[in-house]
Amino acid sequence: MGLQPGDLNESIVFQAVSTVPDAIGGQVQSWATVGAPSWARITPLSARDQVVAMQTGNSTQYRADLYQRRDITADMRILRNDGTVLEITGVLIERNTAFMAVLCKVQAR
C-alpha cells in the first residue's frame, strides 16, 4: 500500500532566498517562507540509497513525502519544527498520485 494522508505527521515550512535592503543601503540575503506550511513524512534514506546517491555526487540523506505543490524547487530549503534545516537536493513529482517527494540533506552551518 502506498502513502496515505495519515502518514504525513510533521508540519514543515519551505523557504527560498530573497534579497532585502540593509540599513546602510546595501543588500543582504535572507530566507523567506514560501506558501503555507505543509504536512509531510520525513524519513532517512536507507544505507543503500545513500550509497547510490553518493556515487552520483549527491549527498541526499532524507526523503520528505507530501501533497504535491508546484512552487517547490531544488534551490529552496525545508525548516522543520525542531529548527533543523534541510537543504533540498531534488524534487520528484509522482505521476498518478496526489503526492510528491523532496530529497534533502542536513544543511551545513
Steps between C-alpha positions, in 0.01 A plus 500: 500500500630848413518817698182594685398849625530378861870425439573874474590568862718814500423858406786653299570837339669561167731798470670674208783752494392859457705817477401784731648847558715546809526807725796651314363487146640161403324170462506180702367156427231368726274193507128560443215254547336380179129423522325335790652229720468145365440171676774252414659170592878538525698178506872429482614325185619144534876440504473352149319807366761728659784305335329531160449874559867548592610313186317759293653788693189562706501499881126450546416375848124538534179469302204725575167373364216751480202609293606636163593866477615676185696773679783283639843511333841350569645837605274519806526353847272337756465626856385230743311571823806409708704768320693258279566640153501262203653605169295374205701288257217388272127525437307201366144545377330162516266404217146378560507597866433807712845481659853615424842424646767751595854369546711691749798507732581673827625848416855576610522785746 
